Amino acid sequence: MKLKTAFLAAALVLALPVQAQNAKLRVAGNLVATGLIQQNKEQPFFENFAKNTGLPIDADYKPMDVLGVKDSDGLRVLKSGLFDIVTLRLAQVSRDEPFFLGPDIVGLSTDYDTAHKVVEAYRDAFDKRLQERHGGKLLGLYPFGPQVVFCKVAITGLADLKGKKVRVYDQSLAKFIEKLGGIPVTIPFGETQQALERGVTDCAITGPSSANSAGWPEVTTHFMPIGFQIALNGYAMNLAKWNALPADQKAKMTEAFKKLENETWAYSRELFDDASRCNVGKEPCKTVKKFSMKDVPVKTADQQMIRDALTTVSFPTWSELCDKSYDKCSAVWKQTIGPLVGIK
């Protein structure tokens, strides 16, 4: 019923004359709350869709939090056909399709260079599963950036998360926090700042730029720039809509999204580096607000904890869950990503 209500709300927001609707692709974009990638890359791309793609097609673009659609419903919204193009937040939609979390389990894609290799290795398998199971065509994959720690209590390393309530966003991260002796708390991104302020959670994990834009440094004191995951997102098109396009339009669409993807990877890296400085009051600080959080040094032992988590916690946990919904899940992962990290 909640999903039906969300669909109805989205449909009302999108209420347009029939002729106008037919002339445009309906796009459910990323959350406004996530910050600058949505504002400076995604939104301008879709608002100038015909120009950016060279196609005689416009886009009616609205972010999910404006539409009242939950990011965890991304795959259902895509398959329903209510929207033609949907932004997929992989950690959130992995509740419906664990396979899509495969390239971003804890300890795997913790930096940009590694993440890029992982994405390229997994891309075809991702697209195949998306088409066969969820009625979507993959158009692109990009990262928000390494997901790091913000705390309103003093910490000197990951070991200090023991006994702390820590905001997480998927099961892989929750299991890792449990291993550290922390208490994982699943809270939607848009509600986390308030949860930190009220003491519902002591610490929270996300990207440094998104957190800055959402005001997390206003209610936290300690910042530890260690990457657990890289927060991959995707763009997908309803498969029936994709299949209806002529071959030349598919080619132009593919080329345009590849360009957007490449630009977003580069921009994400720029934002990560800049926001990491801004959060702790360092210069240069150009993209977000400057704060004076305590910069918690990342120790070798902390990095080793996350590397070890891949084989001891995140892959075993994820593969067991994923194999229940897709019997070839871990086998495909081992074939595509396994060689990159030495897992057979």
Rosetta blueprint (number, residue, H / E / L):
1 M L
2 K H
3 L H
4 K H
5 T H
6 A H
7 F H
8 L H
9 A H
10 A H
11 A H
12 L H
13 V H
14 L L
15 A L
16 L L
17 P L
18 V H
19 Q H
20 A H
21 Q H
22 N H
23 A L
24 K E
25 L E
26 R E
27 V E
28 A E
29 G E
30 N L
31 L L
32 V H
33 A H
34 T H
35 G L
36 L H
37 I H
38 Q H
39 Q H
40 N H
41 K H
42 E H
43 Q H
44 P H
45 F H
46 F H
47 E H
48 N L
49 F H
50 A H
51 K H
52 N H
53 T H
54 G L
55 L L
56 P L
57 I L
58 D E
59 A E
60 D E
61 Y E
62 K E
63 P E
64 M H
65 D H
66 V H
67 L H
68 G L
69 V L
70 K L
71 D H
72 S H
73 D H
74 G H
75 L H
76 R H
77 V H
78 L H
79 K H
80 S H
81 G L
82 L L
83 F L
84 D L
85 I E
86 V E
87 T E
88 L E
89 R E
90 L H
91 A H
92 Q H
93 V H
94 S L
95 R L
96 D L
97 E L
98 P H
99 F H
100 F H
101 L H
102 G H
103 P H
104 D H
105 I L
106 V L
107 G L
108 L L
109 S L
110 T L
111 D L
112 Y H
113 D H
114 T H
115 A H
116 H H
117 K H
118 V H
119 V H
120 E H
121 A H
122 Y H
123 R H
124 D H
125 A H
126 F H
127 D H
128 K H
129 R H
130 L H
131 Q H
132 E H
133 R H
134 H H
135 G L
136 G E
137 K E
138 L E
139 L E
140 G E
141 L E
142 Y E
143 P E
144 F L
145 G L
146 P L
147 Q L
148 V E
149 V E
150 F E
151 C E
152 K L
153 V L
154 A L
155 I L
156 T L
157 G L
158 L H
159 A H
160 D H
161 L H
162 K L
163 G L
164 K L
165 K E
166 V E
167 R E
168 V E
169 Y L
170 D L
171 Q H
172 S H
173 L H
174 A H
175 K H
176 F H
177 I H
178 E H
179 K H
180 L L
181 G L
182 G L
183 I E
184 P E
185 V E
186 T E
187 I L
188 P L
189 F H
190 G H
191 E H
192 T H
193 Q H
194 Q H
195 A H
196 L H
197 E H
198 R H
199 G L
200 V L
201 T L
202 D L
203 C E
204 A E
205 I E
206 T E
207 G L
208 P H
209 S H
210 S H
211 A H
212 N H
213 S H
214 A L
215 G L
216 W H
217 P H
218 E H
219 V L
220 T L
221 T L
222 H E
223 F E
224 M E
225 P L
226 I L
227 G L
228 F L
229 Q L
230 I L
231 A L
232 L E
233 N E
234 G E
235 Y E
236 A E
237 M E
238 N E
239 L H
240 A H
241 K H
242 W H
243 N H
244 A L
245 L L
246 P L
247 A H
248 D H
249 Q H
250 K H
251 A H
252 K H
253 M H
254 T H
255 E H
256 A H
257 F H
258 K H
259 K H
260 L H
261 E H
262 N H
263 E H
264 T H
265 W H
266 A H
267 Y H
268 S H
269 R H
270 E H
271 L H
272 F H
273 D H
274 D H
275 A H
276 S H
277 R H
278 C H
279 N H
280 V L
281 G L
282 K L
283 E L
284 P L
285 C L
286 K L
287 T L
288 V L
289 K L
290 K L
291 F L
292 S L
293 M L
294 K E
295 D E
296 V L
297 P L
298 V L
299 K L
300 T H
301 A H
302 D H
303 Q H
304 Q H
305 M H
306 I H
307 R H
308 D H
309 A H
310 L H
311 T H
312 T H
313 V H
314 S H
315 F H
316 P H
317 T H
318 W H
319 S H
320 E H
321 L H
322 C H
323 D H
324 K H
325 S H
326 Y L
327 D L
328 K L
329 C H
330 S H
331 A H
332 V H
333 W H
334 K H
335 Q H
336 T H
337 I L
338 G H
339 P H
340 L H
341 V H
342 G L
343 I L
344 K L
